[in-house]
């Protein structure tokens, strides 16, 4: 089984919380399901939940290079030159990242308001980029944009593999058809 969830801002990507923070259990009833990968507490967007080990491995293990696409509001005016290092790979304290697909984009038309909103500073502009990565290091997108001189203000995961947030408001979820899951697992001769 696979469930898509639009994780709201300031929600833990786990089903338990020992310090009173909101967690997945506040948004979806999914016994014996686990997140396939992480999404930081202060990030928003698509989280995939599954109870199938093979699917969990195919989605989360970096050797399968499943693309994860993010829309990122950054501080400053992004330029093509600033995105070039992201496209080549950025040296972080835990090594060189794989090359990312990076583009300057308009603010997404489907964007929902965030509570609380990002900090607004009149003298410092913001811009939006899309970033697709095929690995999942801790806070990787935030560290990559910072290394490119574009600190992240808001981070929304739009897609993981073939699945997107389309039609999901924050906190909403939906199950994926089993045929779609089988087709995904059949790609690249993944054996279960």
N, C-alpha and C positions, 0 to 999 in steps of 0.2 A: 504494500500500500504506500502511496505517496500523497502527502498533503502540502499544498502551497499556502504559506502564511505571509501576510504583509506585516512584518514586525514593526510596531511603532517605536518612536524615539524613547530612549530610557526604559527599555525592557530587556531583561536578561535573556540570552538565547539558551535557556535551560528551563526545566520544569519546577525547580525548587529555588527558594530564596531564604537565606538565613538572616538577612538584614532588612527585610520588609520591602525590598525593591520589587517592582512588577516583574513577572516572569511569564513564560509561554502558557502556563496553566491558567493565567488570567484571560487568555484569548482563545484557546482551543482545547477541546477535550480529546486527547489522543493517547490513550493508555498504551504502554509498551512501544511508543514511537520515540525516535531520537532525532535531533537535528543532524542533517548531513552537512557538516562544516559549521563555522562560527559566523556570527555577525555581532560586532561590538555593541555594548550597552548604549552608546551614544550614536550609533548608526541606525538607519531605518531600511526597510525594504524586505526583499524576498528571502525567506527562510524555508528550506525544504525539510519536511519531517518524514521519516520512513521507519518501518519495522523490518525491512529486508536488508540483511547484511551485504548481499551482492550489490544492491543499489547504493547503499551507503558507501561502499568502497569505490564504486564507479564514479560517484559524485564528488567525493571528498579527497581521494588519494591523488596527489599531484602527478603521479606517473600517467594518469589518464588525460591530463591536460584539459579538463572541462572548463570552458570559458565562463567567466563570471563578469557581467557588465554592470558598471556603476555610473550613476550621474553624480557629479561632484561639484558643489558650489565652492569656489576657491576665492581666497583673498587676492585681489589684484586683477589686472587685465591679462588673461592668458594669451600667449602668442604661439605661433607654430614653432618658433625657435625654442620656446620654453618646453614644448611638448616633445621635442626631438629626443632628449635623454630618456624619456619614458618609453619611447618607441624602440630605443636601442637596448634598454636595460639600465637600471640605476644601481649604483653601489650603495648598499645599506650596511649597517653594522653586522648583519648576519650573511653578507655576501651579495653578489650581483643578482638582480631580479631577471627573470625572463623578459624579453621584449613584450611590451603591451601595445594594444591598439588604442591610440589616443586621438581625440578630436575636440575641437572647440564647438560647442553647441549652444543653442538658445535655451533659456530656462524652459524646462519641460512643461508642455501645455496641461498635462494631467497632474501637476504638482499640487499637493495638499498643503494647508498651512501647518507649521510646526509649532508645538507648544512646549516650552517657550520658543519664540523665534530666534534666529541667529542674531548675534550682536551686530548692530548697525553702526558703522562709523562713516560719517558724512565725507570725510577727506579720503577714504580708501574705497575704491570701487571693488566690486566682486564680478566674477564671471563663472560660467558653467563649462565643464568638460565632460566627455564620456571617456571611460577607461575600461578596457576589457583585459583581464589578466587570466592566466592559466595556472596559477599556483595560489596558495593561501597562507602566507606568513602572517604572524600576529601584527595587526594594524597596518598591513602592507600598503594599502592605498593611501592612507594618511602619511605614511613615511615617504612614499614615492613622490607625492605631490609636494611635500615639504622640501625634499631634496631638489625638486625642480623650481623652487622659489615660489610655490603656489600653495600656501597653507590651506588645508581643508577646513571649511566652515560647516558644511552639511554634506552628508554622504548617504546616498540611497542606492541599494543594490536593486537593479532593474531585472536582471535575468541570471539564471544558472542553467547552462546548457540550453535546451530548447524551451524552457519554461520561463515565463515573465510575470510581472506584476499586473499586467493588463486586466482591468476590471476588478481589482482588489483594493478596497479602501483600507487605510490603516486598521489593523486588528481583524480584518476579514480573512477567511481561509476557504479553500475548496480542494476537493479530492481530484486526483488525476486519473484518467481512464487507464485501465490495465494495458490496453493495446498500445498506448503511448509509452508506457514504461517498458514493455517488451521490445518495442522498436528502438528505444534508446539503448537498452542493454545489448541489442543485436549489432549496433554500430561498432565498427573497429574490432569485430570478432571477440567481444567481451564474453568470457565464459562464466557461467554462474555455478 
